[in-house]
């Protein structure tokens, strides 16, 4: 009698492994601890969101969420802020980045990011400013000089797994009150060709009243002439 092999049998190359076994292996291989590399699909989605849209939102603790134009380069979102550029507050060492879908404009990913302020003159600052100037609309020749003297160039480096992603969004709607601003139009209203709606309606009302008055005057004149003709015929008899 031939002795059977006691080694576990392996499935053929063309036969898929048991899904339950694969799920168990995947769960055992991932500890879920902070700092563990992101799954490939999350990393690809992060790169997709960063490169396809030039706008992200920076959520600062104890402050509002700030929109920021950025350039994505080698795992970091580069932003410039200051006089003549986009306004940003002082950023702490860690912030949250909210990335949108370019197709729908809706929330796509929320990730944590470290904040690194780049010092002028360093190779990192030089590379970041060159990329920012290349993507900056209406960039001028003295952009780098002005940024070095007056502005702040910051690298936002995402880390850890996304806090929100497709299929795992927070339950609340994230609605916020509009940011306070000194902008107002109560003291001066921009000029409109042909006037505003209420002004046009008032002018039309005045024109209609004048037309009605002219028609009434014509009707009174016609009736007066008719009475005069009748009076003349009676006196002739």
SEVODO-849224 format. One record per atom (N, C-alpha, C): residue number from 1; residue in three letters; chain; x negated, y negated, z. Coordinates in steps of 0.02 Angstrom, whole numbers, plus 50000, padded with zeros to 5 digits. Layout:
N
 resi resn chain    c1    c2    c3
  NUM  ALA     A     X     Y     Z
...
REM end
This chain:
237
 resi resn chain    c1    c2    c3
    1  UNK     A 49958 50059 50000
    1  UNK     A 50000 50000 50000
    1  UNK     A 49956 49939 50000
    2  UNK     A 49970 49894 49953
    2  UNK     A 49928 49835 49945
    2  UNK     A 49947 49783 49997
    3  UNK     A 49897 49752 50028
    3  UNK     A 49908 49700 50079
    3  UNK     A 49923 49634 50045
    4  UNK     A 49975 49599 50068
    4  UNK     A 49995 49535 50038
    4  UNK     A 49951 49479 50066
    5  UNK     A 49941 49427 50026
    5  UNK     A 49900 49370 50047
    5  UNK     A 49937 49331 50100
    6  UNK     A 49900 49310 50150
    6  UNK     A 49930 49272 50205
    6  UNK     A 49923 49196 50196
    7  UNK     A 49888 49172 50144
    7  UNK     A 49879 49100 50134
    7  UNK     A 49945 49070 50109
    8  UNK     A 49960 49009 50129
    8  UNK     A 50023 48978 50106
    8  UNK     A 50022 48967 50032
    9  UNK     A 50078 48981 50002
    9  UNK     A 50082 48972 49930
    9  UNK     A 50090 48899 49913
   10  UNK     A 50058 48876 49860
   10  UNK     A 50063 48806 49836
   10  UNK     A 50107 48805 49775
   11  UNK     A 50149 48756 49767
   11  UNK     A 50192 48754 49708
   11  UNK     A 50152 48742 49646
   12  UNK     A 50175 48766 49589
   12  UNK     A 50140 48753 49526
   12  UNK     A 50135 48679 49512
   13  UNK     A 50090 48662 49467
   13  UNK     A 50078 48591 49452
   13  UNK     A 50139 48558 49423
   14  UNK     A 50179 48595 49385
   14  UNK     A 50237 48565 49353
   14  UNK     A 50300 48568 49396
   15  UNK     A 50294 48594 49457
   15  UNK     A 50352 48599 49502
   15  UNK     A 50347 48547 49556
   16  UNK     A 50396 48504 49566
   16  UNK     A 50392 48451 49616
   16  UNK     A 50391 48481 49686
   17  UNK     A 50357 48446 49731
   17  UNK     A 50354 48469 49800
   17  UNK     A 50420 48458 49834
   18  UNK     A 50429 48491 49890
   18  UNK     A 50490 48485 49929
   18  UNK     A 50498 48413 49953
   19  UNK     A 50555 48379 49938
   19  UNK     A 50563 48309 49958
   19  UNK     A 50556 48300 50033
   20  UNK     A 50582 48346 50073
   20  UNK     A 50577 48338 50145
   20  UNK     A 50505 48342 50168
   21  UNK     A 50465 48386 50136
   21  UNK     A 50395 48391 50154
   21  UNK     A 50358 48328 50135
   22  UNK     A 50374 48300 50076
   22  UNK     A 50341 48239 50054
   22  UNK     A 50357 48181 50100
   23  UNK     A 50421 48177 50120
   23  UNK     A 50441 48123 50165
   23  UNK     A 50405 48128 50232
   24  UNK     A 50398 48191 50257
   24  UNK     A 50364 48201 50321
   24  UNK     A 50291 48182 50316
   25  UNK     A 50259 48202 50261
   25  UNK     A 50189 48184 50251
   25  UNK     A 50179 48109 50247
   26  UNK     A 50225 48075 50211
   26  UNK     A 50220 48002 50206
   26  UNK     A 50229 47969 50273
   27  UNK     A 50277 47994 50313
   27  UNK     A 50289 47964 50378
   27  UNK     A 50230 47975 50424
   28  UNK     A 50198 48036 50420
   28  UNK     A 50141 48049 50463
   28  UNK     A 50080 48009 50442
   29  UNK     A 50076 47992 50377
   29  UNK     A 50017 47956 50354
   29  UNK     A 50021 47882 50366
   30  UNK     A 50080 47856 50384
   30  UNK     A 50088 47785 50396
   30  UNK     A 50107 47774 50468
   31  UNK     A 50066 47736 50503
   31  UNK     A 50078 47724 50574
   31  UNK     A 50120 47663 50587
   32  UNK     A 50124 47616 50537
   32  UNK     A 50164 47557 50546
   32  UNK     A 50133 47506 50593
   33  UNK     A 50068 47513 50608
   33  UNK     A 50035 47466 50652
   33  UNK     A 50018 47402 50615
   34  UNK     A 50018 47343 50650
   34  UNK     A 49999 47281 50616
   34  UNK     A 49929 47286 50588
   35  UNK     A 49920 47254 50531
   35  UNK     A 49855 47255 50498
   35  UNK     A 49846 47312 50450
   36  UNK     A 49893 47359 50449
   36  UNK     A 49889 47415 50402
   36  UNK     A 49902 47389 50332
   37  UNK     A 49866 47412 50281
   37  UNK     A 49877 47387 50213
   37  UNK     A 49949 47394 50191
   38  UNK     A 49973 47344 50154
   38  UNK     A 50042 47344 50131
   38  UNK     A 50052 47399 50079
   39  UNK     A 50112 47426 50075
   39  UNK     A 50125 47475 50022
   39  UNK     A 50114 47443 49954
   40  UNK     A 50100 47486 49905
   40  UNK     A 50083 47460 49838
   40  UNK     A 50141 47420 49809
   41  UNK     A 50203 47442 49820
   41  UNK     A 50259 47406 49791
   41  UNK     A 50268 47337 49823
   42  UNK     A 50256 47331 49889
   42  UNK     A 50262 47266 49922
   42  UNK     A 50207 47219 49898
   43  UNK     A 50146 47246 49890
   43  UNK     A 50091 47205 49866
   43  UNK     A 50104 47181 49795
   44  UNK     A 50130 47225 49753
   44  UNK     A 50145 47206 49684
   44  UNK     A 50201 47153 49682
   45  UNK     A 50251 47162 49725
   45  UNK     A 50305 47113 49727
   45  UNK     A 50281 47045 49751
   46  UNK     A 50235 47046 49800
   46  UNK     A 50206 46983 49824
   46  UNK     A 50169 46947 49769
   47  UNK     A 50127 46983 49733
   47  UNK     A 50090 46952 49677
   47  UNK     A 50138 46927 49623
   48  UNK     A 50190 46966 49610
   48  UNK     A 50239 46946 49560
   48  UNK     A 50274 46881 49580
   49  UNK     A 50295 46877 49643
   49  UNK     A 50330 46817 49666
   49  UNK     A 50284 46756 49668
   50  UNK     A 50221 46767 49687
   50  UNK     A 50174 46710 49691
   50  UNK     A 50154 46683 49623
   51  UNK     A 50147 46727 49574
   51  UNK     A 50124 46705 49509
   51  UNK     A 50180 46681 49464
   52  UNK     A 50240 46708 49471
   52  UNK     A 50295 46689 49427
   52  UNK     A 50328 46624 49448
   53  UNK     A 50321 46603 49511
   53  UNK     A 50352 46541 49534
   53  UNK     A 50299 46498 49566
   54  UNK     A 50297 46434 49548
   54  UNK     A 50248 46388 49576
   54  UNK     A 50272 46354 49639
   55  UNK     A 50329 46374 49666
   55  UNK     A 50357 46343 49726
   55  UNK     A 50368 46395 49779
   56  UNK     A 50345 46380 49840
   56  UNK     A 50360 46422 49898
   56  UNK     A 50383 46376 49955
   57  UNK     A 50410 46408 50008
   57  UNK     A 50433 46371 50066
   57  UNK     A 50392 46391 50126
   58  UNK     A 50368 46341 50163
   58  UNK     A 50326 46353 50222
   58  UNK     A 50369 46341 50283
   59  UNK     A 50380 46394 50321
   59  UNK     A 50420 46390 50383
   59  UNK     A 50373 46379 50442
   60  UNK     A 50379 46321 50474
   60  UNK     A 50336 46302 50529
   60  UNK     A 50376 46308 50594
   61  UNK     A 50347 46339 50644
   61  UNK     A 50382 46347 50708
   61  UNK     A 50397 46278 50738
   62  UNK     A 50458 46272 50766
   62  UNK     A 50481 46210 50797
   62  UNK     A 50484 46152 50748
   63  UNK     A 50491 46167 50685
   63  UNK     A 50496 46116 50633
   63  UNK     A 50541 46144 50578
   64  UNK     A 50552 46104 50526
   64  UNK     A 50593 46127 50472
   64  UNK     A 50551 46166 50421
   65  UNK     A 50584 46192 50370
   65  UNK     A 50550 46228 50317
   65  UNK     A 50532 46179 50261
   66  UNK     A 50469 46181 50240
   66  UNK     A 50443 46132 50192
   66  UNK     A 50432 46164 50124
   67  UNK     A 50457 46134 50070
   67  UNK     A 50440 46159 50003
   67  UNK     A 50369 46139 49984
   68  UNK     A 50335 46181 49948
   68  UNK     A 50266 46166 49929
   68  UNK     A 50250 46196 49861
   69  UNK     A 50221 46153 49819
   69  UNK     A 50194 46177 49755
   69  UNK     A 50126 46210 49769
   70  UNK     A 50113 46266 49737
   70  UNK     A 50052 46303 49753
   70  UNK     A 50023 46336 49691
   71  UNK     A 49961 46360 49699
   71  UNK     A 49928 46401 49649
   71  UNK     A 49905 46465 49683
   72  UNK     A 49920 46522 49654
   72  UNK     A 49902 46587 49684
   72  UNK     A 49835 46609 49656
   73  UNK     A 49788 46625 49701
   73  UNK     A 49721 46645 49679
   73  UNK     A 49692 46695 49728
   74  UNK     A 49680 46756 49704
   74  UNK     A 49643 46807 49741
   74  UNK     A 49671 46816 49812
   75  UNK     A 49737 46825 49818
   75  UNK     A 49767 46840 49882
   75  UNK     A 49780 46780 49926
   76  UNK     A 49776 46720 49900
   76  UNK     A 49789 46660 49940
   76  UNK     A 49830 46610 49899
   77  UNK     A 49877 46576 49933
   77  UNK     A 49915 46523 49903
   77  UNK     A 49881 46457 49920
   78  UNK     A 49859 46420 49869
   78  UNK     A 49823 46358 49878
   78  UNK     A 49871 46299 49871
   79  UNK     A 49870 46253 49919
   79  UNK     A 49914 46194 49917
   79  UNK     A 49872 46133 49933
   80  UNK     A 49891 46077 49905
   80  UNK     A 49859 46013 49920
   80  UNK     A 49914 45965 49943
   81  UNK     A 49899 45926 49995
   81  UNK     A 49948 45880 50023
   81  UNK     A 49912 45817 50045
   82  UNK     A 49951 45763 50050
   82  UNK     A 49922 45700 50071
   82  UNK     A 49948 45642 50029
   83  UNK     A 49917 45583 50035
   83  UNK     A 49939 45524 49997
   83  UNK     A 49938 45537 49922
   84  UNK     A 49994 45523 49889
   84  UNK     A 50000 45534 49818
   84  UNK     A 50015 45606 49799
   85  UNK     A 50019 45651 49849
   85  UNK     A 50034 45721 49836
   85  UNK     A 50095 45740 49878
   86  UNK     A 50110 45805 49880
   86  UNK     A 50169 45828 49917
   86  UNK     A 50158 45818 49992
   87  UNK     A 50210 45799 50029
   87  UNK     A 50203 45790 50101
   87  UNK     A 50209 45857 50138
   88  UNK     A 50163 45869 50183
   88  UNK     A 50165 45928 50226
   88  UNK     A 50143 45907 50296
   89  UNK     A 50173 45937 50348
   89  UNK     A 50152 45920 50416
   89  UNK     A 50087 45956 50433
   90  UNK     A 50064 45944 50494
   90  UNK     A 50007 45983 50519
   90  UNK     A 50030 46055 50526
   91  UNK     A 49991 46102 50499
   91  UNK     A 50010 46172 50499
   91  UNK     A 49971 46209 50553
   92  UNK     A 50006 46251 50593
   92  UNK     A 49971 46291 50643
   92  UNK     A 49931 46347 50610
   93  UNK     A 49900 46389 50651
   93  UNK     A 49857 46442 50624
   93  UNK     A 49896 46495 50587
   94  UNK     A 49961 46501 50602
   94  UNK     A 50002 46551 50569
   94  UNK     A 50069 46522 50551
   95  UNK     A 50093 46535 50490
   95  UNK     A 50158 46512 50467
   95  UNK     A 50193 46570 50432
   96  UNK     A 50255 46557 50413
   96  UNK     A 50292 46605 50372
   96  UNK     A 50302 46575 50303
   97  UNK     A 50293 46616 50253
   97  UNK     A 50303 46594 50184
   97  UNK     A 50365 46628 50157
   98  UNK     A 50410 46588 50128
   98  UNK     A 50471 46614 50098
   98  UNK     A 50463 46606 50022
   99  UNK     A 50466 46662 49988
   99  UNK     A 50456 46663 49916
   99  UNK     A 50522 46675 49881
  100  UNK     A 50533 46639 49828
  100  UNK     A 50597 46643 49792
  100  UNK     A 50590 46683 49728
  101  UNK     A 50647 46704 49703
  101  UNK     A 50650 46736 49638
  101  UNK     A 50657 46683 49585
  102  UNK     A 50614 46685 49535
  102  UNK     A 50617 46635 49482
  102  UNK     A 50681 46642 49441
  103  UNK     A 50707 46703 49435
  103  UNK     A 50767 46714 49394
  103  UNK     A 50829 46686 49428
  104  UNK     A 50838 46701 49492
  104  UNK     A 50899 46680 49527
  104  UNK     A 50888 46620 49574
  105  UNK     A 50826 46606 49592
  105  UNK     A 50813 46553 49640
  105  UNK     A 50825 46572 49712
  106  UNK     A 50847 46634 49724
  106  UNK     A 50863 46656 49792
  106  UNK     A 50802 46683 49829
  107  UNK     A 50811 46694 49893
  107  UNK     A 50758 46720 49936
  107  UNK     A 50738 46790 49913
  108  UNK     A 50672 46800 49906
  108  UNK     A 50646 46864 49883
  108  UNK     A 50604 46898 49937
  109  UNK     A 50555 46863 49964
  109  UNK     A 50511 46890 50014
  109  UNK     A 50499 46839 50070
  110  UNK     A 50488 46864 50130
  110  UNK     A 50464 46823 50185
  110  UNK     A 50403 46858 50215
  111  UNK     A 50347 46823 50215
  111  UNK     A 50285 46853 50239
  111  UNK     A 50251 46806 50289
  112  UNK     A 50211 46835 50333
  112  UNK     A 50169 46795 50378
  112  UNK     A 50104 46778 50343
  113  UNK     A 50076 46720 50360
  113  UNK     A 50015 46699 50326
  113  UNK     A 49970 46661 50375
  114  UNK     A 49905 46672 50368
  114  UNK     A 49856 46633 50405
  114  UNK     A 49842 46568 50367
  115  UNK     A 49829 46515 50404
  115  UNK     A 49817 46449 50376
  115  UNK     A 49742 46433 50381
  116  UNK     A 49711 46417 50324
  116  UNK     A 49640 46399 50323
  116  UNK     A 49633 46332 50287
  117  UNK     A 49611 46281 50323
  117  UNK     A 49597 46216 50292
  117  UNK     A 49528 46218 50261
  118  UNK     A 49523 46204 50196
  118  UNK     A 49459 46207 50161
  118  UNK     A 49422 46141 50167
  119  UNK     A 49358 46145 50184
  119  UNK     A 49317 46085 50192
  119  UNK     A 49291 46060 50125
  120  UNK     A 49296 45995 50112
  120  UNK     A 49269 45969 50049
  120  UNK     A 49195 45983 50042
  121  UNK     A 49175 46000 49981
  121  UNK     A 49106 46014 49968
  121  UNK     A 49087 46087 49971
  122  UNK     A 49129 46129 50001
  122  UNK     A 49114 46200 50005
  122  UNK     A 49133 46234 49940
  123  UNK     A 49103 46292 49925
  123  UNK     A 49121 46328 49863
  123  UNK     A 49195 46345 49861
  124  UNK     A 49225 46363 49919
  124  UNK     A 49296 46380 49920
  124  UNK     A 49338 46319 49902
  125  UNK     A 49320 46261 49930
  125  UNK     A 49357 46199 49914
  125  UNK     A 49350 46181 49840
  126  UNK     A 49290 46189 49814
  126  UNK     A 49278 46171 49744
  126  UNK     A 49319 46216 49698
  127  UNK     A 49320 46280 49712
  127  UNK     A 49360 46326 49669
  127  UNK     A 49434 46311 49675
  128  UNK     A 49458 46299 49736
  128  UNK     A 49529 46287 49747
  128  UNK     A 49551 46223 49711
  129  UNK     A 49512 46170 49717
  129  UNK     A 49531 46106 49686
  129  UNK     A 49529 46110 49610
  130  UNK     A 49482 46147 49582
  130  UNK     A 49480 46155 49510
  130  UNK     A 49543 46190 49485
  131  UNK     A 49565 46242 49521
  131  UNK     A 49626 46277 49502
  131  UNK     A 49687 46233 49511
  132  UNK     A 49689 46195 49565
  132  UNK     A 49746 46151 49577
  132  UNK     A 49749 46096 49525
  133  UNK     A 49693 46067 49508
  133  UNK     A 49693 46013 49458
  133  UNK     A 49714 46040 49390
  134  UNK     A 49693 46101 49373
  134  UNK     A 49711 46130 49309
  134  UNK     A 49787 46141 49304
  135  UNK     A 49819 46155 49360
  135  UNK     A 49892 46167 49360
  135  UNK     A 49932 46106 49378
  136  UNK     A 49899 46052 49396
  136  UNK     A 49933 45991 49419
  136  UNK     A 49959 45952 49359
  137  UNK     A 50023 45935 49359
  137  UNK     A 50051 45894 49306
  137  UNK     A 50025 45823 49312
  138  UNK     A 50008 45792 49256
  138  UNK     A 49985 45723 49254
  138  UNK     A 49923 45713 49298
  139  UNK     A 49878 45762 49298
  139  UNK     A 49817 45755 49337
  139  UNK     A 49772 45701 49307
  140  UNK     A 49737 45664 49349
  140  UNK     A 49692 45611 49326
  140  UNK     A 49620 45632 49340
  141  UNK     A 49574 45594 49311
  141  UNK     A 49503 45614 49315
  141  UNK     A 49476 45611 49386
  142  UNK     A 49502 45565 49427
  142  UNK     A 49474 45557 49494
  142  UNK     A 49512 45598 49546
  143  UNK     A 49548 45650 49525
  143  UNK     A 49588 45690 49573
  143  UNK     A 49544 45720 49627
  144  UNK     A 49488 45750 49608
  144  UNK     A 49446 45783 49658
  144  UNK     A 49417 45733 49707
  145  UNK     A 49397 45674 49683
  145  UNK     A 49370 45623 49728
  145  UNK     A 49423 45600 49778
  146  UNK     A 49484 45590 49753
  146  UNK     A 49538 45567 49796
  146  UNK     A 49558 45622 49846
  147  UNK     A 49561 45685 49823
  147  UNK     A 49578 45739 49868
  147  UNK     A 49526 45747 49923
  148  UNK     A 49463 45739 49906
  148  UNK     A 49410 45746 49956
  148  UNK     A 49414 45690 50008
  149  UNK     A 49435 45631 49988
  149  UNK     A 49435 45574 50034
  149  UNK     A 49500 45567 50073
  150  UNK     A 49558 45586 50043
  150  UNK     A 49622 45570 50073
  150  UNK     A 49667 45630 50085
  151  UNK     A 49657 45685 50051
  151  UNK     A 49705 45740 50052
  151  UNK     A 49677 45801 50088
  152  UNK     A 49721 45850 50097
  152  UNK     A 49703 45913 50130
  152  UNK     A 49718 45970 50083
  153  UNK     A 49668 46012 50074
  153  UNK     A 49677 46073 50033
  153  UNK     A 49678 46132 50080
  154  UNK     A 49731 46172 50075
  154  UNK     A 49743 46226 50123
  154  UNK     A 49753 46291 50085
  155  UNK     A 49724 46345 50113
  155  UNK     A 49735 46413 50087
  155  UNK     A 49780 46450 50136
  156  UNK     A 49835 46476 50110
  156  UNK     A 49882 46515 50149
  156  UNK     A 49874 46589 50129
  157  UNK     A 49850 46629 50175
  157  UNK     A 49832 46699 50159
  157  UNK     A 49883 46745 50191
  158  UNK     A 49928 46777 50152
  158  UNK     A 49977 46824 50180
  158  UNK     A 49942 46885 50210
  159  UNK     A 49973 46913 50261
  159  UNK     A 49947 46974 50292
  159  UNK     A 50006 47014 50319
  160  UNK     A 49992 47077 50334
  160  UNK     A 50041 47123 50362
  160  UNK     A 50098 47136 50312
  161  UNK     A 50144 47178 50331
  161  UNK     A 50201 47195 50289
  161  UNK     A 50251 47137 50288
  162  UNK     A 50290 47131 50233
  162  UNK     A 50340 47077 50230
  162  UNK     A 50391 47082 50286
  163  UNK     A 50411 47025 50312
  163  UNK     A 50464 47022 50362
  163  UNK     A 50532 47031 50330
  164  UNK     A 50539 47007 50269
  164  UNK     A 50600 47016 50230
  164  UNK     A 50581 47036 50159
  165  UNK     A 50619 47081 50130
  165  UNK     A 50607 47104 50062
  165  UNK     A 50672 47133 50036
  166  UNK     A 50677 47147 49972
  166  UNK     A 50739 47176 49945
  166  UNK     A 50761 47237 49983
  167  UNK     A 50823 47237 50006
  167  UNK     A 50850 47292 50045
  167  UNK     A 50839 47285 50120
  168  UNK     A 50802 47233 50141
  168  UNK     A 50789 47225 50213
  168  UNK     A 50787 47150 50229
  169  UNK     A 50845 47117 50218
  169  UNK     A 50851 47046 50233
  169  UNK     A 50884 47035 50300
  170  UNK     A 50870 46977 50330
  170  UNK     A 50901 46960 50394
  170  UNK     A 50976 46949 50383
  171  UNK     A 51015 46958 50437
  171  UNK     A 51088 46954 50431
  171  UNK     A 51111 46881 50425
  172  UNK     A 51077 46833 50457
  172  UNK     A 51101 46764 50454
  172  UNK     A 51085 46734 50386
  173  UNK     A 51118 46677 50371
  173  UNK     A 51116 46648 50304
  173  UNK     A 51060 46598 50295
  174  UNK     A 51023 46580 50347
  174  UNK     A 50965 46535 50343
  174  UNK     A 50984 46464 50322
  175  UNK     A 51047 46446 50329
  175  UNK     A 51066 46377 50312
  175  UNK     A 51037 46329 50363
  176  UNK     A 51012 46271 50340
  176  UNK     A 50982 46221 50383
  176  UNK     A 51012 46153 50366
  177  UNK     A 51010 46108 50415
  177  UNK     A 51033 46040 50403
  177  UNK     A 50984 46004 50357
  178  UNK     A 51009 45958 50314
  178  UNK     A 50963 45922 50270
  178  UNK     A 50911 45883 50309
  179  UNK     A 50853 45876 50280
  179  UNK     A 50799 45840 50313
  179  UNK     A 50817 45766 50319
  180  UNK     A 50797 45735 50374
  180  UNK     A 50810 45664 50384
  180  UNK     A 50768 45623 50336
  181  UNK     A 50797 45571 50309
  181  UNK     A 50762 45529 50261
  181  UNK     A 50788 45458 50267
  182  UNK     A 50746 45411 50249
  182  UNK     A 50766 45340 50250
  182  UNK     A 50799 45319 50184
  183  UNK     A 50801 45364 50136
  183  UNK     A 50831 45347 50071
  183  UNK     A 50905 45334 50079
  184  UNK     A 50930 45282 50046
  184  UNK     A 51001 45265 50049
  184  UNK     A 51020 45226 49987
  185  UNK     A 51084 45227 49970
  185  UNK     A 51109 45188 49914
  185  UNK     A 51167 45143 49936
  186  UNK     A 51174 45132 50002
  186  UNK     A 51231 45092 50026
  186  UNK     A 51221 45018 50012
  187  UNK     A 51158 44995 50009
  187  UNK     A 51146 44923 49999
  187  UNK     A 51140 44905 49926
  188  UNK     A 51124 44952 49883
  188  UNK     A 51116 44938 49811
  188  UNK     A 51134 44999 49771
  189  UNK     A 51173 44989 49720
  189  UNK     A 51195 45046 49679
  189  UNK     A 51165 45038 49609
  190  UNK     A 51137 45091 49581
  190  UNK     A 51106 45086 49515
  190  UNK     A 51156 45064 49462
  191  UNK     A 51130 45027 49412
  191  UNK     A 51172 45003 49358
  191  UNK     A 51190 45060 49311
  192  UNK     A 51253 45061 49290
  192  UNK     A 51278 45113 49244
  192  UNK     A 51302 45080 49180
  193  UNK     A 51285 45110 49124
  193  UNK     A 51309 45085 49060
  193  UNK     A 51385 45090 49057
  194  UNK     A 51417 45034 49045
  194  UNK     A 51490 45032 49043
  194  UNK     A 51523 45030 49111
  195  UNK     A 51483 45026 49164
  195  UNK     A 51511 45023 49231
  195  UNK     A 51527 45091 49260
  196  UNK     A 51541 45092 49324
  196  UNK     A 51559 45154 49358
  196  UNK     A 51632 45171 49347
  197  UNK     A 51653 45228 49369
  197  UNK     A 51721 45251 49357
  197  UNK     A 51774 45205 49384
  198  UNK     A 51765 45181 49447
  198  UNK     A 51816 45138 49476
  198  UNK     A 51816 45069 49442
  199  UNK     A 51758 45046 49418
  199  UNK     A 51755 44982 49383
  199  UNK     A 51790 44987 49315
  200  UNK     A 51779 45043 49281
  200  UNK     A 51813 45054 49217
  200  UNK     A 51889 45056 49227
  201  UNK     A 51911 45090 49279
  201  UNK     A 51983 45095 49291
  201  UNK     A 52013 45026 49306
  202  UNK     A 51977 44984 49344
  202  UNK     A 52002 44917 49359
  202  UNK     A 52006 44874 49296
  203  UNK     A 51956 44879 49253
  203  UNK     A 51958 44840 49191
  203  UNK     A 52016 44864 49146
  204  UNK     A 52027 44930 49144
  204  UNK     A 52082 44956 49103
  204  UNK     A 52149 44932 49131
  205  UNK     A 52155 44929 49197
  205  UNK     A 52218 44905 49227
  205  UNK     A 52231 44832 49209
  206  UNK     A 52179 44791 49210
  206  UNK     A 52187 44720 49192
  206  UNK     A 52206 44713 49118
  207  UNK     A 52176 44754 49075
  207  UNK     A 52194 44751 49004
  207  UNK     A 52266 44772 48993
  208  UNK     A 52288 44824 49029
  208  UNK     A 52357 44846 49021
  208  UNK     A 52405 44792 49045
  209  UNK     A 52389 44756 49100
  209  UNK     A 52432 44703 49124
  209  UNK     A 52436 44646 49074
  210  UNK     A 52380 44628 49042
  210  UNK     A 52381 44574 48992
  210  UNK     A 52423 44594 48932
  211  UNK     A 52416 44657 48910
  211  UNK     A 52456 44680 48853
  211  UNK     A 52530 44678 48870
  212  UNK     A 52547 44700 48931
  212  UNK     A 52618 44698 48951
  212  UNK     A 52644 44627 48954
  213  UNK     A 52602 44581 48979
  213  UNK     A 52623 44510 48982
  213  UNK     A 52634 44482 48913
  214  UNK     A 52589 44499 48865
  214  UNK     A 52597 44474 48796
  214  UNK     A 52660 44503 48764
  215  UNK     A 52674 44567 48775
  215  UNK     A 52735 44596 48747
  215  UNK     A 52797 44563 48777
  216  UNK     A 52796 44550 48842
  216  UNK     A 52854 44517 48874
  216  UNK     A 52863 44446 48847
  217  UNK     A 52808 44410 48836
  217  UNK     A 52813 44342 48808
  217  UNK     A 52841 44343 48737
  218  UNK     A 52820 44391 48697
  218  UNK     A 52846 44397 48628
  218  UNK     A 52920 44413 48629
  219  UNK     A 52940 44457 48676
  219  UNK     A 53011 44475 48679
  219  UNK     A 53053 44416 48702
  220  UNK     A 53028 44376 48749
  220  UNK     A 53065 44316 48769
  220  UNK     A 53070 44266 48712
  221  UNK     A 53016 44257 48674
  221  UNK     A 53018 44211 48617
  221  UNK     A 53067 44235 48564
  222  UNK     A 53069 44300 48552
  222  UNK     A 53116 44327 48502
  222  UNK     A 53188 44315 48523
  223  UNK     A 53203 44327 48587
  223  UNK     A 53271 44316 48612
  223  UNK     A 53289 44243 48609
  224  UNK     A 53242 44199 48625
  224  UNK     A 53257 44127 48623
  224  UNK     A 53273 44104 48551
  225  UNK     A 53235 44128 48502
  225  UNK     A 53249 44110 48432
  225  UNK     A 53316 44138 48410
  226  UNK     A 53332 44197 48433
  226  UNK     A 53396 44226 48414
  226  UNK     A 53454 44184 48442
  227  UNK     A 53447 44161 48505
  227  UNK     A 53500 44119 48533
  227  UNK     A 53505 44052 48496
  228  UNK     A 53447 44026 48476
  228  UNK     A 53448 43963 48439
  228  UNK     A 53484 43971 48371
  229  UNK     A 53472 44026 48336
  229  UNK     A 53505 44036 48272
  229  UNK     A 53581 44043 48281
  230  UNK     A 53602 44078 48333
  230  UNK     A 53674 44083 48346
  230  UNK     A 53704 44015 48361
  231  UNK     A 53669 43975 48401
  231  UNK     A 53695 43908 48415
  231  UNK     A 53701 43865 48353
  232  UNK     A 53653 43871 48308
  232  UNK     A 53655 43831 48246
  232  UNK     A 53713 43852 48202
  233  UNK     A 53728 43916 48197
  233  UNK     A 53783 43939 48156
  233  UNK     A 53850 43914 48185
  234  UNK     A 53856 43914 48251
  234  UNK     A 53919 43892 48281
  234  UNK     A 53929 43817 48270
  235  UNK     A 53877 43779 48275
  235  UNK     A 53885 43706 48263
  235  UNK     A 53901 43693 48190
  236  UNK     A 53876 43735 48145
  236  UNK     A 53891 43726 48073
  236  UNK     A 53964 43739 48058
  237  UNK     A 53996 43785 48094
  237  UNK     A 54067 43798 48083
  237  UNK     A 54109 43740 48108
REM end
